[in-house]
Amino acid sequence: MDSRISANDALRNIAVIEEHVPGAKVLHPARRYTQIITLLVLVLIPASGLFRIDPEAGGFILLDRQIWFSDMLIVMGFWILVASLLIMMYSLVGAVFCGWMCPQNTVSEWANNLTERLLGRRANMMDVSGQRMQVAVRRKSWLNYLVLGLALLAASMFYALIPMFYFYPPEAIWSFVSFQYDERLAGSLHWIYFVCVAVMLMDITVIRHLLCKYMCIYRVWQHSFKTRDTLHISYDASRSDHCANCNYCVDSCFLDLDPRQPEIFDSCVNCGECVVACDRLHSRSKKLEGPGLLRLTLGDEWKGRYRGALGSFFGRAKSALLATLIGLAMFAGGLLSYEPASFTVERSKAGGSDQMVDYRINVAYKLFRPETMHIRVKGLDDRVYRLEKTDLVFDTAGRQDVLLKLAASLPAGLYRFSVSVESDGGWRSSFNLVHYAGRQPARPVAATVSPGV
């Protein structure tokens, strides 16, 4: 029995080395690919019709269909779903969005790297400490300045185009870029684009990571969900002798944090560049053995207890998970009950002639694909009304008006009739009206709407 106890005690004393994935070989390339993919997704989301704002219709486009504010289930379900998923992401991985996906951080890093290559490592465009930009002597040439300026201008012009995809389809963007006329484009759009380019150029030339450090409200919002169990940088203090006279990890952090003191810094965006720097130093050094001292980890290690990342996450994110399910149910229900078209009937403000009374039928089609609508009038004799046209052809989403003219010589009384619209795709709806004819000019008395069938 004593030998067994001794053996167990000996096993407990054996150091357990956790598997460590080198940051320089895996983490850094993965982050770069994620940043590039994020930029592509930001363009593909509106360009593919998945989501885009439609200023003409006063709503937005989702899954290639117009979503009005009257589509309440879809609108509320969509935003509840997005907000709850983001909250769960913040609770689990913290500010990873800032470090891995934020376009501002991506372009700032690119601009920093390009500036260092062309002008030297100390060529910071702006420093709150008041230090002037120091350009390497061997790189002080007009060619380097020119290449840097043109590259930053090209990046600004590209970035300024991305928001336009959320308001215009790709064909309209191409017309804008190629200086072709397109009726969908606002007349002052080129001036707006010029202002956006100027703002972006100022951002990536001067501001860069200062926005992340001092001005980004979104980063503060993310940190409100951060706990000890959220993804964070872990430091192996047992090998702290490797850090003697070394600040390589601190130099690599664009937020000027010291990742070796994980209990006091709270502005980390989990970019992992300090992990990459420490791993790279250990891999190149002949004196330092083993992997780097830093790694990204989940769980509460600072107090010596690890409760399980997923268990802790679901324990803290119960409300967000419930909101996600509710939002998903509302969103799915809204899509199932979605009406692809809508129409109204009202008295024409232009008025008719002495012999006719005009009604205006406004048909709105909400899908971005061709469709044909058929209009029918029921409850009136064909001789007492005239329909401007009975068939409406839509090439894409939009609105069309049709005049319904009633004879002003109708005998006095109330006339109940309905206007129905039916599409080739199977959508149908009707609008019931009560028309009063008397000595005074005919006018509508009441109108009710019956839901689409």
N, C-alpha and C positions, 0 to 999 in steps of 0.2 A: 504493500500500500504506500509505504514511504517513497519507494522508487517511482511509483506512478505520480505522486504529488510533485516530486522533484522534476520529473520529466515535463509535467504540465507547466510548472513554474518556469522551466527553461524555455519552453515554447513561447510563453507569454513575453519573455524578454527578447525574443528574436524580432528585430526591426522589420516591419512590413513595408515594402516599397511599392507605392501605388503606380499603376501604369500611367505614364505621362506622354502625351502627344506633343512632340516638339512644335512650338508656336511658329518658328521661322519657316518650317516646311509645310505645315497644314493650316494653322490659324491665319497667318497673313494672306496667303493666296485665297483662302475661303472668304475672307472679308472683302478683298478686292473684287472678286467675282460677284459677291452679294451687292456691292455698291453699283457695279455696272448693270446687273440684272434689275436692280431697283429703278435706275434711270429709264431702262427700256420699258419696264412695267408702267411707269408713270406716263409714258407716251402711248403704250398699247391699250391701256384701260379706256381712255376716251376715243382713240382712233378706231378701236374695234366695236364701239357702240355699247360697251359694258356699262360705262357711266360717263355722262356728260351733261353739262348745264345747258338748258335751252332758253335763252333770254326772250325769244319771240313768243314762246308758249307760256312763259312765266312759270316754268317748272324745271325738271331735269329729266335726262334720258337714262333709263336703266334697262339693260338687256335688250337694247335696240327698240325700245318703246317709250313714248312720252309718259312721264309720271307727273300728274297734276297734284296740287295740294288737296284736292278732293279725294285722291286715292290714299286716304289716311292710313289704312293698314300697312300699305307698302312703305310709306314715308316713315311712320313711327317705327315699324318693325326694322327697317333698314338701319336707322340711326341708333336704336337700342342695341341691335346686334353688333354694329361696328364699335360702339362705345364700350360695351361689356367685353368684347374680345380684346380690345386695347387694354382695358383695366387688368384682365387676366394676364396679358403679356407683360405688363409692367410689374405685376406681383411676382411673376416667375423669373423673368430675365432682366428686370430693371430697365435701365435706359439704353438697352441694346439698339433701339431704333436710332438714337442719336449717333452711336458709334459705328453702326453697320449700314444704315440705310438713309440717313438724312442727306438730302441733296446739298444742303449748305455745307455740311462737314466734308462731303465727297469733293466738291469743287474747291474748298479751302485747302484740303490736303494736296490735291493735284496742283494748285497754284503754288503752294509752299515748295513742293518737290521741284517744280519747273524753275522757280526762282533760285533755289539752291544750286541747281545744275548750271544755270546761266550766269548767275551773279555771285554765287558763293553761299556758304552755310549761314553766315551772319547777316544776310541781306533780308532782314525782316522789313516788310513794307510799312508796318505801324507798330509801335511799342508804347504801352501806357506808361512805362517807366521814363519816357522822354529821351531814350537813347536814339541816336541817329542811325540810319541804315548804313551798314558797313559792307562795301562791295570788295570782293577779292581783287587785288591789284592786277593779276594776270587775266581777269575777266572783264576789265573795264574797257569794253569796246561797244561802239554804236550798233554793231550787228547783233550783239547779245540783247541789248535794250530793245532793238527793233523786233527781233524774234519773240521776245517775251511780251511786248505790247500787242503784237498781232495775234499771238496765241490767246492772250487774255480777252481780246476783243472778240475773237471767234467763239470762245467759250461763252461770253456774255450774250452774243447773238443767238447761240443755240439754246441757252437757258431761258432767254426771254420768249422763245417760241413755245416752250412747253405749256405755259398757262393757256395759250391760245387754243390748244387742242381740246381744252375743257369747255370751250364756247363755240367752236366751229368744227365741222367735219373735215377730214383730211383733204378732200377735193378743194374746199375753200382755202385751206392753209396753203396748198400748192399754188392756187391762183394768187394768193398774197405774196408768196416768195418769188414767183415768176412775173410779178407785176402785171397780172391779167385782171380784167374787170370781172367782178363777181357780185351780184346783187345782194348776196348774203353778208358781205363784209361791210362793216361800218365805214362811213366816209373818212373819219378821223383815225382809223386804225393804224395807219403808218406813223402818225404822231404818237399814239399811245405806245406802239412798239419801240419807237425811238427813246421815249422816256424810260421804258422797262430796260432797254439795253444800257442806258446811262446808269441806272440804279444798280444793275447787275455788275457793270464794270467797276463802279465804286466799291461794291461789296467784295468782289474777288481780288481787287487790286489793293485795297486799303484795309477793309474791315476783317474779312476772313474769320478766324476763330475767335476774335473778340466778341462776335455775336453769340457764339456758344458759351463763352465764359461769363458775360455780363448782361446780355440783353434777351436771351431766349427764355420766354415764359413757358414754352412747352416742356423744356427740360425740367423746370421747377415742378410742373404738374406731374411729370413722371415720377419724380423723387418722392412725392407725397404717398406713393404706394410701396416704397422701398422698405424692407425689413431686414433682419439679420439672416433670414433664410433665402432672400433674393440672390440671384446670381451676382457674384462679387469676385474681386481679386483676393487670392489667398497667398500668404507669404510663409515660406518655410524658415521660421526663425531658428531652427536647430542648426542651420548652416549659415548663420549670419556672418561668420568670418569671411565668407566669399564676397561680402559687400564692402570690405575695407577699402576706403578711398575710391569707391565706385558709385557714380550717379548716372549710369547709362540708362536705367529705367526711367529716372526722373527727366532726363533730357529728351526721351522719346515721347513724353506725355505732353500733348498740346494744351492741356488744362493746367499744367504746372503743378501736378499732384505728386506726392511721394507714395507709391503703392506699397512700400514696406511698412507703412503705418495704417493698416486697414480700419482701425477703430476710429480714426479721427477725420478721415476725408469722406465727404458725402456727395461729391460732384462727379464721380467717375461715371463714364458712359459705356463702360465694358467694351471698349474698342479692342483691348488685348495687345496694344502696341508695346506695353511694358513687358508683357509675357514674351513677345517676339524678341525684344531687345535682349532680355536676360538669357533666353535660350540661345540666341545667336552668339552672345559673348561666351557662354560656356562651351558651345560647339567649336569655337575658334581657339579657345585658350588651352594651353598645354598643362597649366597648373590646376585649373578648376575641373573637378570631376563631377559626373552626373548631370542631370538636366538643370534647367534654370530654377530659381527659387520662387518664381511666381507662376500662378496658374488660375484660370477661371474655374470657380467651383460653386456648387449649390449647397445650402444647408448652413446651420448655425455652428461654426467651428470655433468662434472666438471664445466661447464659454465652455468649450470642451464637450459639447453634446450635439449630436447629429440626429435629428428626428426624422430624416427622410424628406427629400426635396418634394416629391409628389404629394406625400401625405400632408406636409405643411402647406403646400400650395392650395390643395383642395379645402383644407381647413380654413384658410384665409379668404378663399375666393368663392364661398358658397353663394353669396348674394349675386356676385357677377355671373356665376354659372347659371343661376336661376334666371337672371335677366337675359342671358344669351339664349336660353331655351324659349323664353317668352317672345323675345324679338324674332327668333327664327320662326316660331309658330305664326306670329302676326305677318311676317314677310311672306311666308308660304301661303297663308290664307288670302293675303292681298293679291298675290299672283294668280291664284285659282279663281278669284272673283273679279279679276281685272276686266274692265270694259274697254274694248279696243276703239270705241267711237262714242260720240255723244252729239246730241243736236237739240236745238231750242227753236221755238216758234214765237215771234212777237210782232206786234204791229209795226209796220215800216214807218220810220220817222220821216221819210221823204214824202209820204202820203201818195195817194193815188189820184186818178183823174175823177171827174164828176161822175163817171159811169162805173168806176171800179174802186175797191178798197184793197189796199196792199198789206200782205203779211210777209215777213222775212223769215225764211227757214235757214238757219245756220247749222251746217254739218261740220263737225270736227273729227278728223281721223287721226289716231294716235300711234299707229304703227309705221315703221319705215320700210314698207314694202308696198307694191301696187295693189290696189283694191278698187272695186266698182260698187257704188251704192245706188239703190233704187228707191225712189220716193213715190208713195201712194197716198191719196186722199180718200177717206171713207166717210160716208154719212151725208154727202152733198151730191146733188144732181150734177152731172157733168156739164150741164148747160149754164150753171150759175158760178162757175169758177174756171180759172185758167192757170195752169202750173207752168212756170217758165221752162223747166225741163224736168224730166223724170229720172234721168240717169246721170250720176256724177262719177267721173273717173279720177282717181287719185294715183299719182305716180309714187308718192311718198306721203309722210305725215303732213297735215295741213288743214286748212279750213276753206269751205266754199259756201256761198250764199245763193239761195234760190227764192224768187218771188212767187208768192201765191196770191192771185188776184181774185177777189170776190166781187160779184155784181152789186153795185150800190142800189139797184132797183128791186132788191129782194123784198117780199112782203114783210110787214112788221112782225116781229116775234123773235124768239130765241132759236138758234140753230146749233145743235150739238154735232160736232164732227171730230175726226182724228186725223193726224198726219203720222204715217209710219215710214220708217227707213229700214231697209234690209240690205245686207251686203252679200256678195257672192260667197264670202267666207263663212256665212252662217249667223252673223250677228244681227239682231233685230231689236227695235225699240219703237215706241209710239208716244205721241204727245196729244192729249185730249184738250179740246177747246170748246168754249161756249161763245158764240158770236151773236150779238144783239143788233137787230135791224129795226129801225124806227124812223121817225120824222127827222131826227138829228143824224148827222153823218155816222155811219156804222162804226162801232168801236167794240173791242173785246170787253166782256164783263168779268170772266173768270177763266182760269186755266189750271189744269192739273196735269201732273206727269205720271204716267204709269211706267214702272220699271221695265227694262229690257227683258225679253224672254229668251 
